[in-house]
Amino acid sequence: MTRILHRSIGPELPRAVSGQGVYITDAQGRRYIDGSGGAAVTSIGHGDAEVLDAMRRQMDAIAYAHTSFFTTEAAESLADRLVDLAPQGLDHVYLVSGGSEAVEAALKMARQYFVEIGQPQRRHIIARRQSYHGNTIGALATGGNAWRRAQFQPILPQTHHVSPCYAWRDQRPDETAQDYAARLAQELEDKIVELGSDQVIAFVAEPVVGATLGAVPAVADYFERIRAVCDRYGVLLILDEVMCGMGRTGTIFAHEQDGIVADIVTVAKGLGGGYQPIGAVLLSGRIYEAFRDGSGLFQHGHTYIGHPVAAAAADKVVEIMARPGLMENVRAMGQRLRDGLADELGRHPNVGDIRGRGLFCGIELVADRDSKEPLDPALRTHARIKREAMARGLISYPMGGTIDGVRGDHILLAPPYIIQPDEIDLIVQRISDAIRATVG
């Protein structure tokens, strides 16, 4: 009997005992392809000797020093590396211990920025429906994942939501991609005006929507239009790259592919690659300067921010992912994954859409391809596919509530960046077999 309160109380989970490359082995000796990188965490693969050596060296030197007294070489090196790789304008880094912490810090950072520059009346946060930004209170309130929010709604601070950029379902037949992007940008502008043109702090969005929608990228010039709206009203643009960033979509930062620079970017998951819990907030020079020239502090903090061992691990992970060839492999293997899925499942009556960028791939399941009618939520198709895939030696990330928090099923695939063609082909075959075993 377990003493752990697991995420779900029920059947005993297999015990992971080792990991190497793209595989995890359990206590019974069964090997699983880590086809989702856990929750899009495992970036450079399991058991990397260079990362483990970097962690050992840091532990031999010093394992912990509180950031109110000290900085460390590991933290400084990681911050330098992130800024050097980031789009120009993201000049400073705030280190935390995970994705939800990163989003909480970003929200508080945005609010304090306006206090520092003499606009304390700004109080509203706008995000998108069917987004996910974390499970802490502020992050949960900001996210638009209806199922996760529902029971906690009475204690969530007020936030506001506009439509996601979800072209497969929401772009009208008479709209071009540019028309659709323009309509969504206008919706954001209308919401800002409704709340008060000088009352909004920030707009928060995932460049490629992860767990809630299943690897949905924006269309056309959507983010360029969103950036212009934010600039028009002095609203900060916060991009949440906790799941889609740090190389997952084929560039180190996901929004590089959208031709814009955010004011604040959150990263985690792939940043540490699963070797240590870590996240980060990257902020623009103007936000940093407002703090420096104002109160001289960021009124926030946690005990383990800037943890030396976590920073050393992440520094080596990011160094590895930025080496020549790895992002090219992410893009090539991502294309192979989507092409393979299209060949295997493109005509399946219950597969509606196959989408994504890089090694961030989503499969949306439907009852009817032509009408896009979702499957009955009571069937819990996503959960059944997860079980079928694991029985075949594949870890995948199926989710329900794709459309509105209740209806809709999708599968997220996000394997490690080091994956090779034969392993991609195994993922395609095993997830296809799992889908056919579940829905026919």
C-alpha positions as a Markdown table, in Angstrom:
| # | Residue | x | y | z |
|---|---|---|---|---|
| 1 | Met | 0.0 | 0.0 | 0.0 |
| 2 | Thr | 1.4 | 3.4 | -1.0 |
| 3 | Arg | 1.7 | 6.3 | 1.5 |
| 4 | Ile | 1.7 | 8.8 | -1.4 |
| 5 | Leu | -1.4 | 10.8 | -2.3 |
| 6 | His | -1.0 | 10.2 | -6.0 |
| 7 | Arg | -2.6 | 12.3 | -8.7 |
| 8 | Ser | -5.3 | 9.6 | -9.1 |
| 9 | Ile | -6.2 | 7.2 | -6.3 |
| 10 | Gly | -6.6 | 3.8 | -7.8 |
| 11 | Pro | -4.5 | 1.1 | -9.5 |
| 12 | Glu | -0.9 | 0.9 | -8.4 |
| 13 | Leu | 1.5 | 2.7 | -10.7 |
| 14 | Pro | 4.5 | 0.9 | -12.2 |
| 15 | Arg | 7.7 | 1.9 | -10.5 |
| 16 | Ala | 10.3 | 3.6 | -12.7 |
| 17 | Val | 13.8 | 2.3 | -11.8 |
| 18 | Ser | 16.0 | 3.6 | -14.7 |
| 19 | Gly | 16.0 | 5.8 | -17.7 |
| 20 | Gln | 18.4 | 6.0 | -20.6 |
| 21 | Gly | 18.0 | 8.0 | -23.8 |
| 22 | Val | 14.4 | 7.9 | -24.9 |
| 23 | Tyr | 13.5 | 4.9 | -22.7 |
| 24 | Ile | 12.2 | 4.4 | -19.1 |
| 25 | Thr | 12.4 | 1.0 | -17.5 |
| 26 | Asp | 10.1 | -0.1 | -14.7 |
| 27 | Ala | 10.7 | -2.5 | -11.8 |
| 28 | Gln | 9.3 | -5.4 | -13.8 |
| 29 | Gly | 11.9 | -4.9 | -16.5 |
| 30 | Arg | 9.4 | -3.4 | -19.0 |
| 31 | Arg | 10.8 | -0.6 | -21.3 |
| 32 | Tyr | 8.7 | 2.3 | -22.4 |
| 33 | Ile | 9.5 | 4.8 | -25.1 |
| 34 | Asp | 9.1 | 8.2 | -23.4 |
| 35 | Gly | 6.9 | 9.5 | -26.2 |
| 36 | Ser | 5.7 | 12.5 | -24.3 |
| 37 | Gly | 8.8 | 13.4 | -22.4 |
| 38 | Gly | 6.7 | 12.9 | -19.2 |
| 39 | Ala | 4.8 | 16.2 | -19.6 |
| 40 | Ala | 7.1 | 17.6 | -22.3 |
| 41 | Val | 9.9 | 17.7 | -19.7 |
| 42 | Thr | 12.5 | 15.3 | -20.9 |
| 43 | Ser | 14.4 | 17.4 | -23.5 |
| 44 | Ile | 17.8 | 15.9 | -24.0 |
| 45 | Gly | 16.9 | 12.4 | -22.9 |
| 46 | His | 17.4 | 10.4 | -19.7 |
| 47 | Gly | 20.7 | 9.6 | -18.1 |
| 48 | Asp | 22.9 | 12.2 | -19.9 |
| 49 | Ala | 26.4 | 11.8 | -18.5 |
| 50 | Glu | 27.4 | 15.4 | -19.0 |
| 51 | Val | 24.4 | 16.7 | -17.0 |
| 52 | Leu | 25.0 | 14.2 | -14.2 |
| 53 | Asp | 28.7 | 15.2 | -14.0 |
| 54 | Ala | 27.7 | 18.9 | -13.8 |
| 55 | Met | 25.4 | 18.2 | -10.9 |
| 56 | Arg | 28.0 | 16.2 | -9.1 |
| 57 | Arg | 30.6 | 18.9 | -9.4 |
| 58 | Gln | 28.1 | 21.5 | -8.1 |
| 59 | Met | 27.2 | 19.3 | -5.1 |
| 60 | Asp | 30.8 | 18.8 | -4.3 |
| 61 | Ala | 31.3 | 22.6 | -4.3 |
| 62 | Ile | 28.1 | 23.8 | -2.7 |
| 63 | Ala | 24.6 | 22.5 | -2.8 |
| 64 | Tyr | 22.6 | 25.4 | -1.5 |
| 65 | Ala | 23.1 | 29.1 | -0.7 |
| 66 | His | 20.1 | 31.4 | 0.0 |
| 67 | Thr | 19.7 | 34.1 | -2.6 |
| 68 | Ser | 19.2 | 36.9 | -0.1 |
| 69 | Phe | 22.9 | 36.4 | 0.9 |
| 70 | Phe | 24.7 | 34.9 | -2.1 |
| 71 | Thr | 24.7 | 34.4 | -5.9 |
| 72 | Thr | 26.5 | 31.4 | -7.4 |
| 73 | Glu | 28.5 | 30.8 | -10.5 |
| 74 | Ala | 26.0 | 28.2 | -11.6 |
| 75 | Ala | 23.1 | 30.6 | -11.5 |
| 76 | Glu | 25.0 | 33.4 | -13.1 |
| 77 | Ser | 26.2 | 31.2 | -15.9 |
| 78 | Leu | 22.7 | 29.9 | -16.6 |
| 79 | Ala | 21.3 | 33.4 | -16.7 |
| 80 | Asp | 24.0 | 34.5 | -19.1 |
| 81 | Arg | 23.4 | 31.6 | -21.4 |
| 82 | Leu | 19.6 | 32.1 | -21.5 |
| 83 | Val | 20.0 | 35.8 | -22.3 |
| 84 | Asp | 22.6 | 35.1 | -25.0 |
| 85 | Leu | 20.1 | 32.7 | -26.7 |
| 86 | Ala | 17.0 | 34.7 | -26.2 |
| 87 | Pro | 15.5 | 37.2 | -28.7 |
| 88 | Gln | 17.1 | 40.6 | -28.4 |
| 89 | Gly | 15.4 | 42.7 | -25.7 |
| 90 | Leu | 15.0 | 39.9 | -23.1 |
| 91 | Asp | 18.0 | 41.0 | -20.9 |
| 92 | His | 17.5 | 39.6 | -17.4 |
| 93 | Val | 16.5 | 36.3 | -15.8 |
| 94 | Tyr | 14.7 | 35.5 | -12.6 |
| 95 | Leu | 15.2 | 31.8 | -11.6 |
| 96 | Val | 12.5 | 29.8 | -9.9 |
| 97 | Ser | 11.7 | 26.1 | -9.2 |
| 98 | Gly | 9.1 | 25.3 | -11.9 |
| 99 | Gly | 6.5 | 26.4 | -14.4 |
| 100 | Ser | 3.7 | 27.5 | -12.0 |
| 101 | Glu | 6.2 | 29.5 | -10.0 |
| 102 | Ala | 7.5 | 31.1 | -13.1 |
| 103 | Val | 4.0 | 32.2 | -14.1 |
| 104 | Glu | 3.2 | 33.5 | -10.6 |
| 105 | Ala | 6.4 | 35.5 | -10.6 |
| 106 | Ala | 5.7 | 36.9 | -14.1 |
| 107 | Leu | 2.2 | 38.1 | -13.0 |
| 108 | Lys | 3.6 | 39.8 | -9.9 |
| 109 | Met | 6.5 | 41.2 | -12.0 |
| 110 | Ala | 4.0 | 42.8 | -14.5 |
| 111 | Arg | 1.9 | 44.3 | -11.7 |
| 112 | Gln | 4.9 | 45.7 | -9.9 |
| 113 | Tyr | 6.3 | 47.2 | -13.1 |
| 114 | Phe | 3.2 | 49.4 | -13.4 |
| 115 | Val | 3.4 | 50.4 | -9.7 |
| 116 | Glu | 7.1 | 51.4 | -10.2 |
| 117 | Ile | 6.3 | 53.6 | -13.3 |
| 118 | Gly | 3.4 | 55.4 | -11.6 |
| 119 | Gln | 0.4 | 53.5 | -13.1 |
| 120 | Pro | -0.9 | 51.6 | -10.1 |
| 121 | Gln | -4.5 | 51.7 | -11.4 |
| 122 | Arg | -3.7 | 48.8 | -13.8 |
| 123 | Arg | -5.1 | 45.7 | -12.4 |
| 124 | His | -6.6 | 43.4 | -15.1 |
| 125 | Ile | -5.0 | 40.3 | -16.6 |
| 126 | Ile | -6.3 | 38.9 | -19.9 |
| 127 | Ala | -5.6 | 35.4 | -21.2 |
| 128 | Arg | -7.2 | 32.9 | -23.5 |
| 129 | Arg | -9.8 | 30.3 | -23.0 |
| 130 | Gln | -8.5 | 26.7 | -23.2 |
| 131 | Ser | -5.0 | 27.7 | -22.1 |
| 132 | Tyr | -3.0 | 26.3 | -19.2 |
| 133 | His | -0.6 | 28.4 | -17.1 |
| 134 | Gly | -0.1 | 26.4 | -13.9 |
| 135 | Asn | -1.8 | 25.2 | -10.8 |
| 136 | Thr | -0.9 | 27.8 | -8.2 |
| 137 | Ile | -3.7 | 30.3 | -7.5 |
| 138 | Gly | -2.7 | 33.2 | -9.7 |
| 139 | Ala | -1.5 | 30.9 | -12.5 |
| 140 | Leu | -4.7 | 28.8 | -12.3 |
| 141 | Ala | -6.9 | 32.0 | -12.4 |
| 142 | Thr | -5.0 | 33.1 | -15.5 |
| 143 | Gly | -5.3 | 29.9 | -17.3 |
| 144 | Gly | -8.5 | 29.1 | -19.3 |
| 145 | Asn | -8.6 | 25.3 | -18.5 |
| 146 | Ala | -12.2 | 25.1 | -17.4 |
| 147 | Trp | -12.0 | 21.7 | -15.7 |
| 148 | Arg | -8.9 | 22.6 | -13.6 |
| 149 | Arg | -10.5 | 25.9 | -12.6 |
| 150 | Ala | -14.0 | 24.7 | -11.8 |
| 151 | Gln | -13.9 | 23.6 | -8.1 |
| 152 | Phe | -11.5 | 26.3 | -7.1 |
| 153 | Gln | -13.4 | 29.2 | -8.8 |
| 154 | Pro | -14.6 | 30.8 | -5.6 |
| 155 | Ile | -11.0 | 31.4 | -4.4 |
| 156 | Leu | -9.5 | 32.5 | -7.7 |
| 157 | Pro | -8.8 | 36.2 | -8.4 |
| 158 | Gln | -10.7 | 37.7 | -11.3 |
| 159 | Thr | -9.1 | 37.3 | -14.7 |
| 160 | His | -10.5 | 37.8 | -18.2 |
| 161 | His | -10.4 | 35.5 | -21.2 |
| 162 | Val | -10.7 | 35.9 | -25.0 |
| 163 | Ser | -10.8 | 33.2 | -27.7 |
| 164 | Pro | -7.9 | 30.9 | -28.4 |
| 165 | Cys | -6.2 | 30.8 | -31.8 |
| 166 | Tyr | -7.7 | 27.4 | -32.6 |
| 167 | Ala | -8.1 | 27.5 | -36.4 |
| 168 | Trp | -9.1 | 23.9 | -37.0 |
| 169 | Arg | -12.3 | 24.4 | -35.1 |
| 170 | Asp | -12.8 | 28.2 | -35.0 |
| 171 | Gln | -11.6 | 29.7 | -38.3 |
| 172 | Arg | -14.7 | 30.3 | -40.4 |
| 173 | Pro | -14.9 | 28.8 | -44.0 |
| 174 | Asp | -15.0 | 32.3 | -45.5 |
| 175 | Glu | -11.9 | 33.5 | -43.6 |
| 176 | Thr | -8.3 | 33.4 | -44.6 |
| 177 | Ala | -5.8 | 32.8 | -41.9 |
| 178 | Gln | -5.0 | 36.5 | -41.9 |
| 179 | Asp | -8.7 | 37.4 | -41.5 |
| 180 | Tyr | -9.0 | 35.0 | -38.6 |
| 181 | Ala | -5.9 | 36.4 | -36.9 |
| 182 | Ala | -7.3 | 39.9 | -37.4 |
| 183 | Arg | -10.6 | 38.9 | -35.9 |
| 184 | Leu | -8.9 | 37.5 | -32.8 |
| 185 | Ala | -6.7 | 40.6 | -32.4 |
| 186 | Gln | -9.8 | 42.8 | -32.6 |
| 187 | Glu | -11.4 | 40.7 | -29.9 |
| 188 | Leu | -8.4 | 41.4 | -27.6 |
| 189 | Glu | -8.5 | 45.1 | -28.4 |
| 190 | Asp | -12.3 | 45.2 | -27.7 |
| 191 | Lys | -11.7 | 43.5 | -24.3 |
| 192 | Ile | -9.0 | 46.0 | -23.4 |
| 193 | Val | -11.2 | 48.9 | -24.2 |
| 194 | Glu | -14.1 | 47.3 | -22.3 |
| 195 | Leu | -12.0 | 46.9 | -19.2 |
| 196 | Gly | -10.4 | 50.4 | -19.6 |
| 197 | Ser | -7.6 | 51.3 | -21.9 |
| 198 | Asp | -5.3 | 52.2 | -18.9 |
| 199 | Gln | -6.5 | 49.4 | -16.6 |
| 200 | Val | -5.0 | 46.3 | -18.2 |
| 201 | Ile | -1.6 | 44.9 | -16.9 |
| 202 | Ala | -0.9 | 42.1 | -19.4 |
| 203 | Phe | -2.0 | 39.6 | -22.0 |
| 204 | Val | -0.8 | 36.1 | -21.4 |
| 205 | Ala | -0.6 | 33.4 | -24.0 |
| 206 | Glu | 1.2 | 30.2 | -25.0 |
| 207 | Pro | 2.9 | 30.5 | -28.4 |
| 208 | Val | 1.9 | 26.9 | -29.0 |
| 209 | Val | -0.9 | 25.7 | -26.7 |
| 210 | Gly | 0.1 | 22.6 | -24.9 |
| 211 | Ala | -1.8 | 20.3 | -22.6 |
| 212 | Thr | -5.2 | 21.9 | -22.8 |
| 213 | Leu | -5.5 | 22.0 | -26.6 |
| 214 | Gly | -2.9 | 19.6 | -27.8 |
| 215 | Ala | 0.0 | 21.4 | -29.6 |
| 216 | Val | -2.0 | 24.1 | -31.4 |
| 217 | Pro | 0.2 | 26.8 | -33.0 |
| 218 | Ala | -1.0 | 30.2 | -34.0 |
| 219 | Val | -1.9 | 31.1 | -37.6 |
| 220 | Ala | -0.4 | 33.6 | -40.0 |
| 221 | Asp | 0.5 | 36.9 | -38.3 |
| 222 | Tyr | -1.6 | 36.4 | -35.2 |
| 223 | Phe | 1.2 | 37.2 | -32.7 |
| 224 | Glu | 2.4 | 40.2 | -34.7 |
| 225 | Arg | -1.1 | 41.6 | -34.5 |
| 226 | Ile | -1.4 | 40.8 | -30.8 |
| 227 | Arg | 1.9 | 42.5 | -30.1 |
| 228 | Ala | 0.6 | 45.6 | -31.9 |
| 229 | Val | -2.5 | 45.7 | -29.8 |
| 230 | Cys | -0.6 | 45.4 | -26.6 |
| 231 | Asp | 1.8 | 48.2 | -27.7 |
| 232 | Arg | -1.2 | 50.4 | -28.6 |
| 233 | Tyr | -2.5 | 50.3 | -25.0 |
| 234 | Gly | 0.8 | 49.9 | -23.1 |
| 235 | Val | -0.2 | 46.3 | -22.1 |
| 236 | Leu | 2.7 | 43.9 | -21.3 |
| 237 | Leu | 2.8 | 40.7 | -23.4 |
| 238 | Ile | 3.7 | 37.6 | -21.3 |
| 239 | Leu | 4.4 | 34.5 | -23.3 |
| 240 | Asp | 4.2 | 31.2 | -21.4 |
| 241 | Glu | 6.7 | 28.8 | -22.9 |
| 242 | Val | 6.8 | 26.5 | -19.9 |
| 243 | Met | 5.7 | 23.6 | -22.1 |
| 244 | Cys | 6.4 | 24.7 | -25.7 |
| 245 | Gly | 9.8 | 26.5 | -25.1 |
| 246 | Met | 13.4 | 25.5 | -24.6 |
| 247 | Gly | 13.8 | 23.8 | -28.0 |
| 248 | Arg | 10.5 | 21.8 | -28.0 |
| 249 | Thr | 9.2 | 23.4 | -31.2 |
| 250 | Gly | 12.6 | 23.4 | -33.0 |
| 251 | Thr | 14.0 | 26.8 | -31.8 |
| 252 | Ile | 15.3 | 27.5 | -28.3 |
| 253 | Phe | 12.4 | 29.9 | -27.7 |
| 254 | Ala | 9.1 | 29.1 | -29.4 |
| 255 | His | 8.1 | 32.6 | -30.2 |
| 256 | Glu | 11.2 | 33.1 | -32.3 |
| 257 | Gln | 9.1 | 31.5 | -35.1 |
| 258 | Asp | 6.4 | 34.2 | -34.7 |
| 259 | Gly | 8.6 | 37.2 | -35.4 |
| 260 | Ile | 8.0 | 39.0 | -32.2 |
| 261 | Val | 9.7 | 39.7 | -28.8 |
| 262 | Ala | 7.7 | 39.5 | -25.6 |
| 263 | Asp | 8.1 | 41.7 | -22.5 |
| 264 | Ile | 8.2 | 38.6 | -20.2 |
| 265 | Val | 8.7 | 34.9 | -21.1 |
| 266 | Thr | 8.3 | 32.0 | -18.7 |
| 267 | Val | 10.2 | 28.7 | -19.2 |
| 268 | Ala | 10.6 | 25.5 | -17.2 |
| 269 | Lys | 10.1 | 21.8 | -18.1 |
| 270 | Gly | 12.6 | 21.3 | -20.9 |
| 271 | Leu | 14.9 | 23.9 | -19.3 |
| 272 | Gly | 16.0 | 21.4 | -16.7 |
| 273 | Gly | 15.2 | 18.3 | -18.8 |
| 274 | Gly | 13.8 | 16.6 | -15.7 |
| 275 | Tyr | 17.2 | 16.5 | -14.0 |
| 276 | Gln | 16.2 | 19.1 | -11.4 |
| 277 | Pro | 13.1 | 21.2 | -10.7 |
| 278 | Ile | 13.7 | 24.6 | -12.3 |
| 279 | Gly | 12.0 | 27.4 | -14.1 |
| 280 | Ala | 12.8 | 30.9 | -15.2 |
| 281 | Val | 11.3 | 34.2 | -16.1 |
| 282 | Leu | 13.0 | 36.3 | -18.7 |
| 283 | Leu | 12.2 | 40.0 | -18.6 |
| 284 | Ser | 12.9 | 43.0 | -20.8 |
| 285 | Gly | 15.4 | 45.7 | -19.9 |
| 286 | Arg | 12.7 | 48.3 | -19.4 |
| 287 | Ile | 11.1 | 46.2 | -16.6 |
| 288 | Tyr | 14.4 | 45.6 | -15.0 |
| 289 | Glu | 15.3 | 49.3 | -15.1 |
| 290 | Ala | 11.9 | 50.2 | -13.6 |
| 291 | Phe | 12.7 | 48.0 | -10.6 |
| 292 | Arg | 16.3 | 49.2 | -10.4 |
| 293 | Asp | 15.4 | 52.9 | -10.6 |
| 294 | Gly | 12.4 | 52.6 | -8.4 |
| 295 | Ser | 12.1 | 50.5 | -5.3 |
| 296 | Gly | 15.3 | 48.6 | -6.1 |
| 297 | Leu | 13.8 | 45.2 | -5.5 |
| 298 | Phe | 11.4 | 42.7 | -6.9 |
| 299 | Gln | 8.9 | 42.1 | -4.0 |
| 300 | His | 8.8 | 38.3 | -4.4 |
| 301 | Gly | 10.8 | 35.2 | -3.6 |
| 302 | His | 10.9 | 31.5 | -2.7 |
| 303 | Thr | 13.4 | 29.5 | -0.6 |
| 304 | Tyr | 14.8 | 27.5 | -3.5 |
| 305 | Ile | 15.0 | 30.1 | -6.3 |
| 306 | Gly | 18.4 | 30.0 | -8.0 |
| 307 | His | 19.2 | 26.7 | -6.5 |
| 308 | Pro | 22.9 | 25.9 | -7.4 |
| 309 | Val | 22.5 | 22.3 | -8.3 |
| 310 | Ala | 19.3 | 22.9 | -10.4 |
| 311 | Ala | 21.0 | 25.8 | -12.1 |
| 312 | Ala | 24.1 | 23.7 | -12.9 |
| 313 | Ala | 21.9 | 21.0 | -14.4 |
| 314 | Ala | 19.9 | 23.4 | -16.5 |
| 315 | Asp | 23.0 | 25.3 | -17.6 |
| 316 | Lys | 24.4 | 22.0 | -19.1 |
| 317 | Val | 21.0 | 21.0 | -20.5 |
| 318 | Val | 20.7 | 24.3 | -22.4 |
| 319 | Glu | 24.3 | 24.1 | -23.5 |
| 320 | Ile | 23.6 | 20.7 | -25.0 |
| 321 | Met | 20.4 | 21.7 | -26.7 |
| 322 | Ala | 22.0 | 24.8 | -28.3 |
| 323 | Arg | 24.8 | 22.7 | -29.9 |
| 324 | Pro | 24.8 | 22.5 | -33.7 |
| 325 | Gly | 22.5 | 19.8 | -35.0 |
| 326 | Leu | 20.1 | 19.2 | -32.1 |
| 327 | Met | 17.4 | 21.8 | -33.1 |
| 328 | Glu | 17.7 | 20.5 | -36.7 |
| 329 | Asn | 17.0 | 17.0 | -35.3 |
| 330 | Val | 13.9 | 18.3 | -33.5 |
| 331 | Arg | 12.6 | 19.8 | -36.7 |
| 332 | Ala | 13.4 | 16.8 | -38.8 |
| 333 | Met | 12.1 | 14.2 | -36.4 |
| 334 | Gly | 9.0 | 16.4 | -35.7 |
| 335 | Gln | 8.2 | 16.4 | -39.4 |
| 336 | Arg | 8.8 | 12.6 | -39.6 |
| 337 | Leu | 6.4 | 12.1 | -36.6 |
| 338 | Arg | 3.6 | 14.2 | -38.2 |
| 339 | Asp | 4.1 | 12.6 | -41.6 |
| 340 | Gly | 4.1 | 9.1 | -40.1 |
| 341 | Leu | 0.9 | 9.9 | -38.2 |
| 342 | Ala | -0.7 | 11.3 | -41.3 |
| 343 | Asp | 0.1 | 8.1 | -43.2 |
| 344 | Glu | -1.1 | 5.8 | -40.5 |
| 345 | Leu | -4.1 | 7.8 | -39.2 |
| 346 | Gly | -4.9 | 10.5 | -41.8 |
| 347 | Arg | -7.9 | 8.6 | -43.1 |
| 348 | His | -9.0 | 7.1 | -39.7 |
| 349 | Pro | -12.7 | 8.1 | -39.1 |
| 350 | Asn | -12.0 | 9.2 | -35.6 |
| 351 | Val | -8.9 | 11.3 | -36.2 |
| 352 | Gly | -9.8 | 14.8 | -36.9 |
| 353 | Asp | -6.5 | 16.8 | -36.9 |
| 354 | Ile | -2.8 | 16.1 | -36.6 |
| 355 | Arg | -0.8 | 19.3 | -35.7 |
| 356 | Gly | 2.1 | 20.8 | -34.0 |
| 357 | Arg | 5.6 | 22.3 | -34.4 |
| 358 | Gly | 8.9 | 20.5 | -33.9 |
| 359 | Leu | 8.7 | 17.6 | -31.5 |
| 360 | Phe | 5.4 | 18.9 | -30.1 |
| 361 | Cys | 2.6 | 17.1 | -31.8 |
| 362 | Gly | -1.1 | 16.8 | -31.1 |
| 363 | Ile | -3.8 | 14.4 | -32.4 |
| 364 | Glu | -7.4 | 15.4 | -32.0 |
| 365 | Leu | -10.0 | 12.6 | -31.9 |
| 366 | Val | -13.6 | 13.0 | -33.0 |
| 367 | Ala | -16.8 | 11.0 | -33.4 |
| 368 | Asp | -17.1 | 12.2 | -37.0 |
| 369 | Arg | -14.4 | 13.7 | -39.1 |
| 370 | Asp | -16.7 | 15.7 | -41.4 |
| 371 | Ser | -18.8 | 17.4 | -38.7 |
| 372 | Lys | -15.9 | 17.5 | -36.2 |
| 373 | Glu | -18.4 | 16.2 | -33.6 |
| 374 | Pro | -16.4 | 15.2 | -30.5 |
| 375 | Leu | -16.6 | 11.8 | -28.9 |
| 376 | Asp | -18.9 | 11.3 | -25.9 |
| 377 | Pro | -17.0 | 12.5 | -22.8 |
| 378 | Ala | -18.4 | 9.7 | -20.8 |
| 379 | Leu | -16.3 | 7.3 | -22.8 |
| 380 | Arg | -13.1 | 8.8 | -21.5 |
| 381 | Thr | -11.4 | 7.9 | -24.7 |
| 382 | His | -8.2 | 9.8 | -23.8 |
| 383 | Ala | -7.7 | 7.8 | -20.6 |
| 384 | Arg | -8.3 | 4.5 | -22.4 |
| 385 | Ile | -5.8 | 5.4 | -25.1 |
| 386 | Lys | -3.2 | 6.2 | -22.4 |
| 387 | Arg | -3.7 | 2.7 | -20.9 |
| 388 | Glu | -3.5 | 1.0 | -24.3 |
| 389 | Ala | -0.3 | 2.9 | -25.3 |
| 390 | Met | 1.4 | 2.0 | -22.0 |
| 391 | Ala | 0.5 | -1.6 | -22.5 |
| 392 | Arg | 2.4 | -1.4 | -25.8 |
| 393 | Gly | 5.4 | 0.3 | -24.2 |
| 394 | Leu | 4.7 | 3.9 | -25.1 |
| 395 | Ile | 4.2 | 6.9 | -22.7 |
| 396 | Ser | 1.9 | 9.4 | -24.3 |
| 397 | Tyr | -0.1 | 12.4 | -22.9 |
| 398 | Pro | -3.8 | 12.1 | -23.8 |
| 399 | Met | -6.2 | 14.7 | -22.3 |
| 400 | Gly | -9.9 | 15.4 | -22.4 |
| 401 | Gly | -11.9 | 18.6 | -22.5 |
| 402 | Thr | -10.1 | 19.9 | -25.6 |
| 403 | Ile | -13.0 | 22.0 | -26.8 |
| 404 | Asp | -14.5 | 23.6 | -23.7 |
| 405 | Gly | -13.1 | 21.7 | -20.7 |
| 406 | Val | -15.7 | 18.9 | -21.0 |
| 407 | Arg | -15.9 | 17.8 | -24.6 |
| 408 | Gly | -13.1 | 16.7 | -26.9 |
| 409 | Asp | -10.1 | 14.3 | -26.7 |
| 410 | His | -6.6 | 14.7 | -27.9 |
| 411 | Ile | -3.2 | 13.1 | -27.5 |
| 412 | Leu | 0.0 | 15.0 | -27.0 |
| 413 | Leu | 3.4 | 13.6 | -28.1 |
| 414 | Ala | 6.7 | 15.3 | -27.1 |
| 415 | Pro | 9.6 | 12.9 | -27.1 |
| 416 | Pro | 13.2 | 13.8 | -26.3 |
| 417 | Tyr | 15.2 | 15.9 | -28.8 |
| 418 | Ile | 17.8 | 13.1 | -29.3 |
| 419 | Ile | 15.2 | 10.7 | -30.7 |
| 420 | Gln | 16.1 | 8.8 | -33.9 |
| 421 | Pro | 14.0 | 7.8 | -37.0 |
| 422 | Asp | 13.5 | 4.2 | -35.9 |
| 423 | Glu | 12.2 | 5.4 | -32.5 |
| 424 | Ile | 9.9 | 7.9 | -34.2 |
| 425 | Asp | 8.5 | 5.0 | -36.3 |
| 426 | Leu | 7.9 | 3.0 | -33.2 |
| 427 | Ile | 6.0 | 5.9 | -31.6 |
| 428 | Val | 3.8 | 6.2 | -34.7 |
| 429 | Gln | 3.0 | 2.5 | -34.8 |
| 430 | Arg | 2.3 | 2.1 | -31.0 |
| 431 | Ile | 0.1 | 5.2 | -30.8 |
| 432 | Ser | -1.8 | 4.2 | -33.9 |
| 433 | Asp | -2.3 | 0.7 | -32.5 |
| 434 | Ala | -3.5 | 2.1 | -29.2 |
| 435 | Ile | -6.0 | 4.4 | -31.0 |
| 436 | Arg | -7.4 | 1.5 | -33.1 |
| 437 | Ala | -7.7 | -0.7 | -30.1 |
| 438 | Thr | -9.7 | 2.0 | -28.4 |
| 439 | Val | -12.0 | 3.5 | -31.0 |
| 440 | Gly | -11.8 | 0.9 | -33.8 |
